[in-house]
């Protein structure tokens, strides 16, 4: 290393540092407004519910979910009839902050329910980018009502003593049992998750015969799987018996899609 030679290790450290510094400089330039890029590809741009999803959409959703004001601003774009509710504590590790009372989403919901802003925002994204597309593709219809089993409840997982609190205890979860279509059909998780067309139903006494999934089953799987892009935990009949009759969607600390 005579004659000022920095040595191979130092040269590699310098080469490694250059792209890091360039990335930091670009991030500063974009965030400060000195460099303008399309909003869809700007990670610091606010979440737009109607914008086509891309690789940054989930990042923007999570960033909005973690900021009370940003979440409220994003949720204001949603096709929902809702009112903010006061923060409250209803029991040990029970209660909610930055929550809303939802009377209607983009479809009817029956009885109104309370969700945290971040869960409501995920619900809005799921409805906008998954629900109707799945209904049109698999059932050639539109969903006009969601049949739910409730959201907020101060309880443990499965209502059992000794377990940790459910995400329902903080209004971060919603259970959905079925859907009503614009042609009058009613699609239920319990009845239709594994349903097959009548024409391909097993013959009497043939317990091994199977047929293709019905349009209802395909629709339910599409809305279940699509929810995994917008919620942290998505559980259905394939998870356990407790979810045989509904989907559980929540924003929580875990990431599960079953």
FENWO-V40378 format. One record per residue. RES is the residue in three letters. PSI is psi in whole degrees, -180 to 180 (none if undefined). NEAR is the number of other C-alpha atoms within 12 Angstrom. Layout:
BEGIN
res:psi:near
RES:PSI:NEAR
RES:PSI:NEAR
END
This chain:
BEGIN
res:psi:near
UNK:28:10
UNK:173:6
UNK:30:6
UNK:10:7
UNK:119:10
UNK:-10:13
UNK:153:13
UNK:-38:11
UNK:-43:12
UNK:-40:14
UNK:-41:14
UNK:-38:13
UNK:-39:14
UNK:-44:15
UNK:-36:14
UNK:-34:14
UNK:-29:14
UNK:-50:14
UNK:-30:14
UNK:-46:14
UNK:-38:14
UNK:-42:14
UNK:-42:14
UNK:-40:14
UNK:-41:16
UNK:-42:19
UNK:-43:20
UNK:-42:17
UNK:-40:17
UNK:-47:21
UNK:-29:18
UNK:-8:15
UNK:3:16
UNK:-26:12
UNK:128:15
UNK:132:19
UNK:160:18
UNK:141:12
UNK:-37:22
UNK:-28:24
UNK:14:22
UNK:110:26
UNK:-18:27
UNK:-3:28
UNK:150:26
UNK:155:31
UNK:134:38
UNK:116:34
UNK:-38:33
UNK:-9:22
UNK:141:21
UNK:132:18
UNK:146:23
UNK:-167:21
UNK:-19:14
UNK:-9:23
UNK:-45:30
UNK:-37:28
UNK:-44:23
UNK:-38:34
UNK:-47:42
UNK:-36:32
UNK:-43:23
UNK:-39:31
UNK:-28:34
UNK:1:23
UNK:119:20
UNK:-48:22
UNK:-41:18
UNK:-37:26
UNK:-45:33
UNK:-40:29
UNK:-42:21
UNK:-41:34
UNK:-24:41
UNK:-19:23
UNK:-17:25
UNK:149:31
UNK:75:25
UNK:146:27
UNK:111:23
UNK:164:29
UNK:140:24
UNK:149:24
UNK:151:20
UNK:146:16
UNK:145:20
UNK:155:21
UNK:126:16
UNK:-2:17
UNK:-178:15
UNK:118:15
UNK:29:20
UNK:144:24
UNK:-173:30
UNK:156:34
UNK:150:28
UNK:53:32
UNK:166:35
UNK:153:37
UNK:119:31
UNK:120:37
UNK:-27:24
UNK:141:28
UNK:-143:37
UNK:-9:28
UNK:172:28
UNK:152:25
UNK:7:32
UNK:-128:21
UNK:142:18
UNK:164:25
UNK:160:36
UNK:132:40
UNK:149:45
UNK:156:44
UNK:-43:44
UNK:-36:44
UNK:-39:48
UNK:-37:50
UNK:-40:48
UNK:-39:45
UNK:-43:47
UNK:-41:39
UNK:-41:41
UNK:-45:36
UNK:-41:36
UNK:-36:31
UNK:-5:29
UNK:-52:33
UNK:-60:39
UNK:-33:33
UNK:-42:22
UNK:-39:32
UNK:-42:33
UNK:-42:22
UNK:-38:20
UNK:-23:26
UNK:-3:29
UNK:48:18
UNK:176:25
UNK:147:29
UNK:132:37
UNK:-15:27
UNK:140:31
UNK:133:38
UNK:112:32
UNK:164:30
UNK:10:28
UNK:169:30
UNK:-83:40
UNK:132:36
UNK:127:31
UNK:90:29
UNK:165:26
UNK:173:22
UNK:130:19
UNK:13:21
UNK:20:17
UNK:139:12
UNK:147:11
UNK:-14:11
UNK:162:11
UNK:166:18
UNK:143:27
UNK:159:34
UNK:-17:37
UNK:-28:36
UNK:-15:36
UNK:17:37
UNK:29:43
UNK:10:43
UNK:151:43
UNK:135:43
UNK:129:38
UNK:125:38
UNK:-24:33
UNK:-175:37
UNK:148:40
UNK:134:30
UNK:165:29
UNK:-12:21
UNK:8:17
UNK:-12:14
UNK:149:21
UNK:120:26
UNK:122:40
UNK:139:30
UNK:-46:37
UNK:-41:26
UNK:-34:21
UNK:-5:28
UNK:-44:31
UNK:23:28
UNK:154:27
UNK:156:21
UNK:145:18
UNK:-35:14
UNK:-24:13
UNK:15:15
UNK:149:20
UNK:146:17
UNK:154:13
UNK:129:9
UNK:-7:8
UNK:90:10
UNK:-14:10
UNK:-13:10
UNK:140:13
UNK:160:18
UNK:177:19
UNK:155:18
UNK:147:22
UNK:168:25
UNK:-35:27
UNK:-44:36
UNK:-42:30
UNK:-40:28
UNK:-47:37
UNK:-40:43
UNK:-34:35
UNK:-43:28
UNK:-32:44
UNK:-53:39
UNK:-38:29
UNK:-29:32
UNK:-24:39
UNK:-20:32
UNK:-20:34
UNK:-22:41
UNK:164:40
UNK:-40:32
UNK:127:33
UNK:117:38
UNK:144:37
UNK:-164:35
UNK:-27:29
UNK:-8:23
UNK:-57:19
UNK:175:15
UNK:-30:14
UNK:-21:18
UNK:23:24
UNK:-25:25
UNK:9:29
UNK:163:35
UNK:139:44
UNK:120:47
UNK:130:47
UNK:160:41
UNK:113:39
UNK:-157:30
UNK:-19:13
UNK:168:16
UNK:109:18
UNK:136:23
UNK:99:25
UNK:none:23
END
